[in-house]
Amino acid sequence: MIYIYAVVEGQTEEKFIKDILNPYLEDYGKFIYPIIVKTKTGHKGGITEYKPIKKDILSLLKDRNVYVTTMIDYYGLPSDFPGMQTRPKGNIYQKVSYLELEFHRDINHERFIPYIQIHEFESLLFSDIQVFSSEIQNYLHKIVNKFPNPEEINDNPNTAPSKRIEQAYKKAGLTYNKLLGVEILKRIGINTLKSRCQHFRGWIDKLISL
């Protein structure tokens, strides 16, 4: 069994790792356990600066028997994150790949596998909108048709994936919360996520290949 720590930024990602990703990876002889990053105030959750996440990763890597990965959103990364000030002007995949490379260089450890979610956790929910109710599907269908794949749904503060889903629920007279997103992903499944989200697929394949 290969053991992996996943440094995440909140309870949503923590639940996703525990309830969905770990059972999937166990079939490949991998056990992954989430660790919510500690903020500078001592509270867990959210990334407002780079220093706390680097500290947590380096601390976890002291255990010689584990790998360490991350699941953090591109949307809202702090300005002091490695590579943020020198990002290329290319597409989102080029930008995030560059940030992951700079992230890896800064941590500088062979057992570190950086992963930055494009654009945020809720991007994954657009992989199969058929799991939503018909009222919500009608709204999301228009969004999905505008983009080549879920990972390219943009990160404007008003139109980020989470904002779009919140609006869809509101139009249907319902309320969306992030933990509900994990239950939706259970119905979608990892294999569908991999087929629709190439950057996510690359991360999962790396973990499987350890």
Disulfide bonds with the S-S distance in Angstrom:
none
